Amino acid sequence: MRNRRRVRRLRAGEGAGWSPRPRAGDRRRRYVAVADQPERNQVTSMSYPGIAGAVERLQQALAFTRRRLTGDFTVDAFGFDEELTEQVLLPLLRPLYSTWFRTEVRGIENIPDSGAALVVANHSGTIPVDSLMTQLAIHDEHPAHRHLRTLAATLVFQLPVISDLARRSGSTLACTDDVATLLSRGELVGVWPEGFKGVGKPFSERYKLQRFGRGGFVAAALRAGVPIIPCSIVGAEEIYPLVANADFLARLLRLPYVPITPTFPWLGPLGLVPLPSKWMIEFGEPIATDGYGDGAADDPMVIFDLTDHVRDVVQGTLNTLRDTRGHPFL
């Protein structure tokens, strides 16, 4: 009996998206099509934002792969591949930047929204990770998401794989011609004038700046008339504490140094994992160079004084940041 009643109800339209059969004398319209009722079970992107986001990311990945396979992408004269940098290289660094190093950035407003400038930073860390973190900090924290065109030593471009990745991510050789070209194009250029003296110094000398070269970066800024932005980085000294240098092996391999740390080479490949120190990066107020007279870029005294001024600003900020940060691993 129950089944028969159920069949009659279904035939009458109950439970199938139709209102019950009208009673005798009822003048109101009782039959309403399903299409006229609210759609309660419709699946939309608003119902499942996670699925919609995953689908969008998949579509972007497929489009990116298609452009790579067809050669539909551009690089500049220095080999910089902006799309590859933004879609692949920088995302690979973000977990290290935000979660592992817990990077805190200060003074990002001192980076100009457009136009050329020269960012001058201290160098440390045994392996030059600080340049990568600075590049990511400017791109992610600055409202204009600018790319920092970093200057690298000749050794970087002699290493297989590393040289190609460096070019693709915007690095170029630290030479006068390349710097002048980048600044004339309005690029943001980053330089670490301590070079291997800074990145390969022992842990006992941490956060003590080495000599800033011969002031070539100052001469380049003076010729281009662009501001110099001091940059101080705290945190890189602790990721690979250099306790000794294998001098004999370094000379054999023609390397500036072969580091020995508390974890390398003792732990093998695991020794290459950086320690999770707390990072702080601060960009100081721009130092103007357009007020100097003609020929200032060729005046040794002007270059010497301005180089020392930049170095003093970076060192003073390093001392302040160390006190502010406290324990490097907390």
C-alpha positions in Angstrom: 0.0 0.0 0.0 2.8 2.4 0.9 4.5 1.8 -2.4 1.2 2.5 -4.3 0.7 5.8 -2.4 4.3 6.8 -3.1 3.7 6.1 -6.8 0.6 8.2 -6.8 2.4 11.0 -5.1 5.2 10.9 -7.7 2.7 10.9 -10.5 1.0 13.9 -8.9 4.4 15.7 -9.0 5.3 15.6 -5.2 9.0 15.1 -4.6 9.8 15.7 -8.3 10.1 19.4 -8.3 6.4 20.2 -8.6 4.1 21.6 -6.0 1.2 19.4 -4.8 -1.9 18.9 -7.0 -4.3 21.9 -6.5 -7.4 21.4 -4.5 -10.8 21.9 -6.0 -11.7 25.6 -6.1 -8.2 26.7 -5.5 -7.6 29.6 -8.0 -3.9 30.1 -7.1 -1.4 28.7 -9.5 0.0 25.7 -7.7 2.2 24.2 -10.3 5.7 25.8 -10.4 8.4 24.4 -12.7 11.7 23.5 -11.2 13.5 26.1 -13.4 11.5 28.8 -11.6 12.5 27.7 -8.1 15.8 28.6 -6.4 18.6 26.4 -7.5 19.7 24.8 -4.3 22.0 22.2 -5.6 23.8 24.1 -8.4 27.6 23.7 -8.1 29.5 26.9 -8.8 33.0 28.3 -8.2 31.6 30.2 -5.3 30.5 27.0 -3.6 34.0 25.4 -3.9 36.6 28.2 -4.1 39.4 25.7 -3.6 38.5 23.7 -6.6 38.1 26.8 -8.7 41.5 28.0 -7.6 43.1 24.7 -8.4 41.5 24.7 -11.9 42.8 28.2 -12.5 46.3 27.3 -11.4 46.2 24.2 -13.7 45.1 26.3 -16.6 47.9 28.8 -15.9 50.5 26.0 -15.7 49.3 24.5 -19.0 49.5 27.9 -20.7 52.9 28.5 -19.3 54.1 25.1 -20.5 52.6 25.7 -23.9 54.5 29.0 -24.3 57.7 27.3 -23.2 57.3 24.5 -25.8 56.4 26.9 -28.6 59.1 29.5 -27.7 56.4 32.1 -27.1 58.4 34.0 -24.5 61.0 36.8 -24.4 64.3 37.5 -22.7 66.2 40.7 -22.6 69.8 41.3 -23.9 71.2 40.0 -20.6 69.2 36.8 -20.7 66.6 37.9 -18.1 63.4 35.8 -18.3 60.8 37.7 -16.4 58.0 35.1 -16.8 60.3 32.1 -15.7 61.5 34.1 -12.7 58.0 35.0 -11.5 56.3 31.7 -12.3 59.1 29.2 -11.3 62.2 30.6 -9.6 60.8 33.0 -7.1 58.0 30.6 -5.9 60.7 28.0 -5.2 62.4 30.5 -2.9 59.3 31.7 -1.0 59.1 28.9 1.6 62.7 29.5 2.5 62.1 33.3 2.7 58.9 33.3 4.7 58.8 30.1 6.7 62.4 29.0 7.2 64.1 32.4 7.6 60.9 34.3 8.8 62.2 37.3 6.9 61.3 40.8 8.2 61.7 43.7 5.8 62.1 47.3 6.8 62.3 50.5 4.8 60.8 49.1 1.6 59.4 52.5 0.9 62.9 53.7 0.2 62.9 51.6 -3.0 61.6 53.9 -5.8 58.5 52.9 -7.6 60.3 53.4 -10.9 63.6 54.6 -12.3 67.1 53.5 -11.8 68.8 53.1 -8.4 71.7 51.2 -7.0 71.1 48.9 -3.9 74.3 48.3 -2.0 74.3 45.5 0.6 76.6 43.6 2.9 77.6 40.1 1.8 77.8 37.0 4.0 76.6 33.4 4.5 79.3 31.1 3.0 76.8 30.5 0.2 75.4 33.7 -1.2 71.8 33.2 -0.4 71.4 36.8 0.8 71.3 38.1 -2.8 68.4 35.8 -3.6 66.5 36.8 -0.4 67.0 40.5 -1.2 65.7 40.0 -4.7 62.6 38.2 -3.4 62.1 40.8 -0.6 61.9 43.7 -3.1 59.7 41.8 -5.6 57.2 40.6 -3.0 57.1 43.5 -0.5 57.3 46.5 -2.8 54.0 47.7 -4.2 55.5 47.9 -7.7 56.9 44.3 -7.5 60.2 45.4 -9.0 62.9 43.1 -10.1 66.4 43.5 -8.6 69.0 43.0 -11.3 71.9 41.6 -9.2 75.6 41.8 -10.1 77.5 38.6 -9.8 81.2 37.6 -9.9 82.7 35.9 -12.9 82.8 32.5 -11.0 79.0 32.4 -11.0 78.9 32.4 -14.8 81.5 29.7 -15.1 79.4 27.1 -13.2 77.2 24.7 -15.2 73.4 25.1 -14.6 74.0 27.9 -12.0 75.2 30.3 -14.7 72.0 29.8 -16.8 69.7 30.2 -13.8 71.6 33.3 -12.8 71.1 34.9 -16.2 67.4 33.8 -16.3 66.7 35.3 -12.9 68.2 38.7 -13.8 71.8 38.5 -12.7 74.6 39.8 -14.9 78.4 40.2 -14.7 79.6 42.9 -12.3 81.4 45.0 -14.9 81.2 48.7 -15.7 79.5 48.3 -19.1 76.7 46.1 -17.9 76.0 48.3 -14.9 75.9 51.4 -17.0 73.5 49.8 -19.5 71.1 48.6 -16.8 71.1 51.9 -15.0 70.5 53.8 -18.3 67.5 51.6 -18.9 66.0 52.6 -15.5 66.6 49.2 -13.8 67.0 48.6 -10.1 70.5 47.2 -9.7 71.9 45.3 -6.7 75.6 45.1 -5.7 77.5 43.3 -2.9 80.9 45.1 -2.9 82.5 42.9 -0.3 82.5 40.0 -2.8 84.0 36.8 -1.7 85.8 38.5 1.2 82.4 39.0 2.8 80.7 35.8 1.9 83.7 33.6 2.8 84.8 35.2 6.1 84.9 33.1 9.3 82.0 33.1 11.7 84.1 34.9 14.3 84.0 38.0 12.1 80.3 37.9 11.5 78.6 41.3 10.8 82.0 43.0 10.5 82.1 44.6 7.0 85.1 43.9 4.8 86.5 46.4 2.4 84.1 47.7 -0.2 86.3 47.1 -3.1 87.7 50.1 -5.0 84.4 52.0 -5.1 83.4 51.0 -8.6 79.7 51.0 -7.6 80.0 54.6 -6.4 81.6 55.7 -9.7 78.8 53.9 -11.7 76.1 55.7 -9.6 77.8 59.1 -10.0 78.1 58.7 -13.8 74.4 57.7 -14.1 73.3 60.2 -11.4 71.2 57.6 -9.6 70.6 57.3 -5.9 72.5 54.7 -3.8 70.2 52.7 -1.4 72.1 51.1 1.5 70.9 47.7 2.4 71.7 45.8 5.6 71.0 42.1 6.0 71.0 40.3 9.3 70.5 36.5 9.4 72.7 35.2 6.6 75.8 34.9 8.9 74.2 32.0 10.8 72.9 29.8 8.0 76.3 28.2 7.4 78.7 29.2 10.2 82.1 29.0 8.6 84.6 27.6 11.2 87.4 26.8 8.8 88.5 26.9 5.2 90.1 24.0 3.3 92.8 26.2 1.7 94.6 23.3 -0.1 91.4 22.0 -1.7 90.4 25.5 -2.6 93.6 26.1 -4.5 93.3 22.7 -6.2 89.8 23.5 -7.4 90.6 27.1 -8.1 87.9 28.3 -5.8 88.0 31.4 -3.5 87.4 29.0 -0.5 86.1 25.6 0.4 84.0 26.0 3.6 84.0 23.8 6.6 80.9 24.3 8.8 79.4 22.4 11.8 77.3 20.4 9.3 79.4 20.3 6.1 81.0 18.0 5.0 80.3 15.9 8.0 76.6 15.3 7.2 77.0 15.0 3.5 74.2 16.5 1.4 72.3 17.3 4.6 75.0 19.7 5.5 73.9 21.9 2.6 70.6 22.6 4.4 70.8 26.1 5.9 70.1 26.7 9.6 66.8 28.4 10.2 68.1 31.8 11.5 65.8 34.8 11.8 66.4 37.3 9.0 66.0 41.1 8.9 66.5 43.2 5.8 66.5 47.0 6.0 66.7 49.4 3.1 68.1 52.8 4.2 67.3 56.2 2.9 68.6 56.9 -0.6 71.9 58.7 -0.9 71.7 61.2 -3.8 74.5 61.4 -6.3 73.1 63.9 -8.8 74.4 66.9 -6.8 78.0 66.2 -7.5 79.7 68.2 -10.2 81.1 67.0 -13.5 84.0 64.7 -13.2 83.1 63.5 -9.8 83.0 59.9 -11.0 86.7 60.3 -11.9 87.7 62.0 -8.6 89.4 59.4 -6.3 88.6 61.5 -3.1 84.9 61.8 -3.9 84.7 58.1 -4.6 86.6 57.2 -1.5 84.5 59.5 0.8 81.2 58.4 -0.6 82.2 54.7 -0.5 83.1 55.1 3.2 79.8 56.9 3.9 77.8 54.0 2.4 79.8 51.5 4.3 79.3 53.3 7.6 75.6 53.5 7.1 75.3 49.7 6.3 77.5 48.9 9.3 75.6 51.1 11.7 72.3 49.6 10.6 73.7 46.0 11.0 74.6 46.8 14.6 71.1 48.1 15.3 69.4 45.1 13.6 71.4 42.6 15.6 70.4 44.2 18.9 66.7 44.3 17.7 66.6 40.7 16.5 68.1 39.2 19.6 68.7 35.4 19.5 69.3 34.3 15.8 67.1 31.2 16.1 64.2 32.5 18.1 
